[in-house]
Amino acid sequence: MPSDTSDTLQAEKDYLKTSRAALAMMREKTGALEIHSADRVNQEFLQAAIFRRMKELEDDPDVPLFFGRLDYLEPAEETFHIGRRHVNDALGEPLVVDWRADISVPFYRASKTEPMGVGIRRRFGFTHGEMTAFEDEDLTAGGAAEQHSDILDAEIERPRSGPMRDIVATIQPEQDVIVRAGVDETICVQGAPGTGKTAVGLHRAAYLLYAYRDQLSRAGVLVVGPNASFLRYIGDVLPALGEIEAKQTTVEEMVARVKIAGPGPAPVDVLKGDARMAEVLHRAVWAHVRQPEEALVVPRGAHRWRVATYQAEELVTELRTRGIRYGAGRAMLPQRLAHAVLLRMEAAGDSPDDRVQDSVARSRPVKQYAEALWPAVDPAKLLFRLFTEPDLLARHADGILTAEEQALLIWEKVPRSPGAAKWSVADATLIDEIADLVDRTPSLGHVVLDEAQDLSAMQLRAVGRRCSTGSMTVLGDIAQGTTPWATPSWDEALTHLGKTSAHTEELTAGFRVPGQVIEYAARLLPTIAPHLKPPTAVRRARGELTITRVPDSLTAAVTAVQETSERPGSIGLIVPDALVPATRKALQGVAFSVLGDEDDVDAHLDVVPASLAKGLEFDHVVLVEPAGIVAGEADERTGLRRLYVCLTRAVTSLVVLHSEDLPEVLVS
């Protein structure tokens, strides 16, 4: 290494050491803050705020504090180190600039044709947190070819194990545009495998929490993933970026107002996820409102005040036509009736005030009268009745569902009570819909929805109402739709989410999946998603792909795993769900975990049921029996989509082992 290069590298190492010391000082000062408040609530609030700040300032020595530098031409040739969080010295001068700051944008978007005021862009190479190299890219030579970055390639292809990492050092220009979109924009990202759509969504959440902190810290940010294993896999990304306020959940957890026993029969769940069910439930809820058949009489002192039947009917009709929630109308009706009584009092010469109206509204005659006209609705009990009383369902589903569809919804064996019912996720989603008809679901400031293509219309509605006044980042791949109710298009999905004004960005450049692997998997696209553009691998490394027919695929898989274990990086052994028990037995004596178990992303080797592979990636993948993965789904198209997901989980190598014939579309 030339001496000037060596000196520069040492200077940057010293700068990193200084920055880490400054970060430690920032954390020490925060921890030394003393709170003095006579108010216990204020005391706890301030203590929680300090705790959050301490978490934000934690320093992991294995994670680079900064990963790049910008040398601006103007003003005054300023230099900024770009990192995961802001770090300043004792005088408040910035040592490291947060990657989300406006000054950092050129690190991701500047080019020789559009340098954005930058002369030199520097990237740093790290090994286990220690700086080992740097690259300088001169952006002043306009018109010249873009310089290839070996450090960027190495970071993208670096072996990993355990949870997903952030990609702040490798965000590409087209990804950065999505990440920095404004808080009022809802964006749908159609992303082929390996294009980083999940990471883009998480980094957008981190960016929004930085750029609109006051607004979103009040309104809240939620990340919705397909399953608990997936959430554990991505769970470290936002904290690594200093963001600990965003919540994470699954659709199942989100709608679990009742205890969920498991999925129901596929044809039934498909019907329960149909958007037409929303109108059936709307009818069922509002059918509880009755028109008065007699006048309201309110004894008060020596007087008996009367609200005529037609007046009460007008009040009920007016509330019904206001477009309010059922529960809001129920709460308002006693006050409207009491106000009508007050008008009678005033006409008789009295001068009642608001306190009198409140007293009348709370009186037994008014409460009983209002209760009879506008009774309470319990969401679970209402759905229970719909699924156990054919006549009731027929009345509310008339003209919406066919007789055959109605019969499909009726339970063959009636549970003793709603509490004893074995509710499915589809049932819980319908109960959530009813609950929203009764009382408005609070809206969050922003929701990141991953694997959105797999949600039914009713599930999309459930997510959408949780950001009715906020924005969304919708992530997915139509080609990876692996549920019987998967959405056919993003336009339809966005309609159910209530975000028809959203725009869709398509990512096709694959940074993670090797070229050989993605080209092999793309053979399935003409069958599973003919309207989508095929993905392209932009990595120099073509990767490794081996397809072998064997007498016993599990025995061969154990051998392949043992051979692969000698290589760096994580290993995923993807098998049809039906083969998981046999795989456990075959791997006796080998250290592994099974995805779906607790702590399932901490092992070097993960056995991955095909149904849980979505959204994950491994350095090396051994895939067993592609035909078995296809056969494990309700229909061939869904099975081929599941196989497409499984084939595209590899970052470095993919070994396909089969004793059964491969699906024909892979052979042709």
QUIMOSUL-V358827 format. One record per backbone hydrogen bond with DSSP energy under -0.5 kcal/mol. NH is the residue of the N-H (numbers start at 1). CO is the residue of the C=O. E is the energy in kcal/mol with one decimal. If there is no record, write none. Layout:
# QUIMOSUL-V358827
NH:CO:E
NH:CO:E
This chain:
# QUIMOSUL-V358827
6:2:-2.7
7:3:-2.8
8:4:-2.1
9:5:-2.6
10:6:-2.3
11:7:-2.3
12:8:-2.2
13:9:-2.2
14:10:-2.4
15:11:-2.1
16:12:-2.4
17:13:-2.2
18:14:-2.4
19:15:-2.4
20:16:-2.4
21:17:-2.0
22:18:-2.1
23:19:-2.3
24:20:-2.3
25:21:-1.9
26:22:-2.3
27:23:-2.2
28:24:-2.3
29:25:-2.6
30:26:-1.9
31:27:-2.5
32:28:-1.3
33:30:-1.2
36:34:-0.5
40:38:-0.6
43:39:-2.4
44:40:-2.4
45:41:-2.4
46:42:-2.7
47:43:-2.2
48:44:-2.3
49:45:-2.2
50:46:-2.3
51:47:-2.3
52:48:-2.5
53:49:-2.2
54:50:-2.6
55:51:-2.1
56:52:-2.3
57:53:-1.5
58:55:-1.3
60:58:-0.5
61:59:-0.7
63:60:-2.1
64:62:-0.5
67:82:-2.5
68:82:-1.4
69:122:-2.2
70:80:-2.8
71:120:-2.6
72:70:-0.8
72:78:-2.7
73:117:-2.6
74:117:-0.7
77:73:-0.9
78:75:-1.2
80:70:-2.4
82:68:-2.6
83:97:-2.7
84:65:-1.1
85:65:-0.5
87:96:-2.3
89:93:-2.6
92:89:-1.8
95:87:-3.4
96:87:-2.1
97:81:-3.4
99:83:-2.0
101:98:-2.0
104:101:-1.7
105:102:-1.4
107:104:-1.7
108:104:-0.6
108:105:-1.7
109:105:-1.8
110:106:-2.0
111:114:-1.9
118:115:-1.6
119:71:-3.2
120:71:-1.2
121:137:-2.2
122:69:-2.9
122:120:-0.5
123:135:-2.3
124:67:-2.1
125:133:-2.9
127:130:-2.4
130:127:-1.9
132:125:-3.1
133:125:-1.4
135:123:-2.4
137:121:-2.5
138:136:-0.6
139:119:-2.6
139:137:-0.7
140:119:-0.5
142:140:-1.9
144:141:-1.6
150:148:-0.6
153:149:-1.8
154:150:-2.7
155:151:-2.2
156:152:-2.2
157:153:-2.5
158:154:-0.6
164:233:-3.6
170:167:-1.8
171:167:-0.8
175:172:-0.6
176:172:-2.8
177:173:-1.8
178:174:-0.9
179:175:-2.5
180:176:-2.3
181:178:-1.5
185:182:-1.5
187:185:-0.6
187:472:-1.9
188:503:-2.4
189:187:-0.5
189:474:-3.8
190:188:-0.7
190:505:-2.7
191:189:-0.8
191:476:-2.6
192:507:-2.3
195:192:-1.7
200:196:-2.7
201:197:-2.3
202:198:-2.3
203:199:-2.7
204:200:-2.1
205:201:-1.9
206:202:-2.1
207:203:-2.5
208:204:-2.9
209:205:-2.2
210:206:-1.2
211:207:-3.1
212:208:-2.6
213:210:-0.7
216:212:-2.7
217:213:-2.8
218:214:-0.9
219:215:-2.1
220:216:-3.0
222:446:-2.1
223:247:-2.8
224:222:-0.5
224:448:-3.5
225:223:-0.6
225:249:-2.5
231:227:-1.8
232:228:-2.2
233:229:-1.9
234:230:-2.0
235:231:-0.9
237:234:-1.8
238:234:-0.5
239:235:-0.5
240:236:-1.8
241:237:-0.9
241:238:-0.9
242:239:-1.8
243:238:-2.6
244:242:-0.6
247:221:-2.4
249:223:-2.5
251:225:-0.7
254:250:-2.4
255:251:-1.9
256:253:-0.9
257:255:-2.7
261:259:-0.5
261:423:-2.9
262:423:-1.0
268:265:-0.5
269:265:-2.6
270:266:-2.5
271:267:-1.7
272:268:-2.6
273:269:-1.5
274:271:-1.4
277:274:-1.8
278:275:-1.5
279:275:-0.5
279:276:-0.7
280:276:-1.5
281:277:-2.5
282:278:-2.1
283:279:-2.4
284:280:-2.2
285:281:-2.4
286:282:-2.2
287:283:-1.7
288:285:-1.6
289:286:-1.3
290:373:-2.7
296:307:-2.5
298:305:-3.5
299:297:-0.6
300:303:-3.1
303:300:-1.9
305:298:-2.7
307:296:-2.9
308:306:-0.6
312:308:-2.3
313:309:-2.3
314:310:-1.9
315:311:-2.1
316:312:-2.3
317:313:-2.5
318:314:-2.6
319:315:-2.1
320:316:-2.3
321:317:-1.7
322:319:-1.2
323:320:-0.6
324:319:-0.6
326:437:-2.7
327:438:-2.9
328:438:-0.6
329:325:-2.3
330:326:-2.2
331:327:-2.0
332:328:-1.8
333:329:-1.9
334:330:-0.6
336:332:-2.2
337:333:-2.7
338:334:-2.5
339:335:-2.3
340:336:-1.9
341:337:-1.7
342:338:-2.4
343:339:-2.1
344:340:-1.4
345:341:-2.1
346:342:-2.9
347:343:-2.1
348:344:-1.1
349:346:-1.6
350:345:-2.3
356:353:-0.5
357:353:-1.8
358:354:-2.7
359:355:-2.1
360:356:-2.6
361:357:-2.6
362:358:-1.6
363:360:-1.1
367:363:-2.5
368:364:-2.8
369:365:-2.1
370:366:-2.9
371:367:-2.3
372:368:-1.8
373:369:-1.5
374:370:-3.1
375:288:-0.5
379:377:-0.6
382:378:-2.5
383:379:-2.2
384:380:-2.3
385:381:-2.1
386:382:-2.2
387:383:-2.0
388:384:-0.6
388:385:-0.8
389:385:-2.0
390:388:-0.6
393:389:-2.2
394:390:-2.6
395:391:-2.0
396:392:-1.6
397:393:-2.3
398:394:-0.7
400:397:-2.5
401:397:-2.3
406:402:-2.5
407:403:-2.2
408:404:-1.5
409:405:-1.2
409:406:-0.6
410:406:-1.2
411:387:-2.7
414:412:-0.6
420:417:-0.8
421:417:-0.7
421:418:-0.8
423:259:-0.7
423:421:-1.2
428:424:-2.6
429:425:-2.0
430:426:-1.6
431:427:-2.4
432:428:-2.1
433:429:-1.7
434:430:-2.2
435:431:-2.5
436:432:-1.8
437:433:-1.6
438:434:-1.8
439:435:-3.0
444:466:-3.1
445:220:-1.6
446:220:-1.5
447:471:-1.7
448:222:-2.9
449:447:-0.6
449:473:-2.6
450:224:-2.7
450:448:-0.6
452:475:-2.7
454:451:-1.5
455:452:-1.7
457:273:-0.6
458:273:-1.7
460:456:-2.6
461:457:-2.0
462:458:-1.7
463:459:-2.0
464:460:-2.9
465:461:-2.2
466:463:-1.4
467:464:-1.7
468:465:-0.8
471:445:-2.0
473:447:-2.3
474:187:-2.8
475:449:-3.3
475:473:-0.6
476:189:-1.8
480:477:-2.2
481:478:-1.6
482:480:-0.7
486:483:-2.0
487:453:-2.0
493:489:-1.8
494:490:-2.9
495:491:-1.6
496:492:-2.0
497:493:-1.8
498:494:-0.6
498:495:-1.0
499:494:-2.9
502:499:-1.7
503:186:-1.3
505:188:-3.3
507:190:-2.8
507:505:-0.6
508:506:-0.6
510:508:-0.8
510:536:-3.8
511:194:-2.3
511:509:-0.6
512:194:-1.3
515:541:-0.7
516:542:-2.1
518:514:-2.6
519:515:-2.3
520:516:-1.6
521:517:-2.5
522:518:-2.0
523:520:-1.3
524:521:-2.1
525:522:-1.1
526:522:-0.5
527:524:-1.3
528:524:-2.2
529:525:-2.9
532:529:-1.7
536:508:-2.6
538:510:-2.2
539:510:-0.5
544:652:-1.8
546:654:-2.4
548:656:-3.0
550:658:-2.1
556:552:-2.1
557:553:-2.0
558:554:-2.1
559:555:-1.7
560:556:-2.5
561:557:-2.7
562:558:-2.2
563:559:-2.2
564:560:-2.3
565:561:-1.9
566:563:-0.9
567:564:-2.4
570:160:-1.9
571:604:-2.2
572:620:-2.7
573:571:-0.5
573:606:-3.1
574:572:-0.9
574:622:-1.9
575:573:-0.5
575:608:-2.0
579:576:-2.0
580:577:-1.5
583:579:-2.3
584:580:-2.3
585:581:-1.7
586:582:-2.3
587:583:-1.6
588:585:-1.5
590:587:-2.7
593:605:-1.8
595:593:-0.5
595:607:-3.0
596:597:-0.7
597:594:-2.4
600:597:-0.7
602:599:-1.0
606:571:-2.5
607:593:-3.2
608:573:-3.0
608:606:-0.6
609:607:-0.6
610:575:-2.1
612:609:-2.5
613:610:-1.2
616:613:-1.9
618:649:-2.7
620:570:-2.2
621:653:-2.3
622:572:-2.4
623:621:-0.6
623:655:-3.3
624:574:-2.7
624:622:-0.5
625:657:-2.7
629:625:-1.5
630:626:-2.0
631:627:-2.5
632:628:-1.0
633:630:-1.5
639:635:-2.3
640:636:-2.8
641:637:-2.0
642:638:-2.2
643:639:-2.2
644:640:-2.1
645:641:-1.9
646:642:-2.2
647:643:-2.6
648:644:-0.8
648:645:-0.9
649:646:-1.0
651:618:-2.0
652:619:-2.4
653:619:-1.8
654:544:-2.3
655:621:-2.7
656:546:-3.5
656:654:-0.5
657:623:-2.8
657:655:-0.5
658:548:-1.9
666:663:-1.6
667:663:-1.0
668:664:-2.2
